[in-house]
């Protein structure tokens, strides 16, 4: 059988990612970055964009706006972007809403993305409604879940109402681009793939006619950043009744501190008086999406595991091989957490 056609196919150039012109296509993620890294909520938004793009059969564009951020473009490709547009200008060292809206509105008009996602951070919460108004389009704010209606090519965003007691799923059928902000802590960041390749394009902008409206003061003042909330913590160490007593719970606190994480627990830990109500993970408590979730002495009923379902990697430490937590964990350690944690702490010191 003649397979020569495979050689011709392999030699074809990859399709261009140019999307200028009529029609709306592709998914964009407005990523927030420092000079060192992309912020975790933006990586989580990128993961959602990748999942949606694979369903729609379109590309993911990352958008970096700021000063000294061009070095982070490759990181966006590693986490799922096919192309990254970089607007790197010293005038963007500080967030100025007028300048950001001006830049994004021009790029959207030129490239016409179908969907635009950004994290519901302080910057995203300020920028998204301004941009939606400028583009005369809709906005799905503070989404905790994203889905797609493939028949209508609609973005479906689930948002909490009544303080999270209920949820509504919304869409903007006539609006393009469809803009949504994603609530940090509700989505897990994707795993990096260093083998991915993509295109990086630098965009030149003229901001001379866009004066800033904000005045930034006390740049050099000392500032101690608060601890991330439980919902936003990259590492969460949770305790259950299996820790036995206050001395056992103290081991959980030591492990969380050593890993730079936050302490949480089950309803049983609250009943024992080890944690506060806002530290409960579960149906009636917090929903977390850390990179690492360590459950120590937690049996793992559905009410608890529901709150940690978005965790990227779950380690369960429990001596009972039939404990439900082992069925949902990525790694199960059969043993008493009061003996396992000291060994972990010792290993972390080496």
Buried (B, 14 or more C-beta within 10 A) or exposed (E): EEEEEEEEEEEEEEEEBEBEEEEBBBBBBBBBBEEEEBBBBBBBBBBBBBBBBEEBEBBBBBBBBBBBBBBBBBBBBBBBBBBBBBBBBEEBEEBBBBBBBBBBBEBBEEBBBBBBBBBBBEBBBBBBBBBBEEBEBBBBBBBBBBBBEEEEBBBBBBBBEEEEEEBEEBBBEEBBBBBBBBBBBBBBBBEEEEEBEBBBEEBEBEBEEBEBEEEEEEEEEEEEEEEBEBBBBBBBBBBBBBBBEEEBBBBBBBBBEBBEBBBBBBBBBBEBEBBEEEBBBBBEBBBBBBBBBBBBBBBBBEBBBBBBEBBBBBBBBBBEEEBBBBEBBEEBBEEBBBEBBEEBBEEEEE
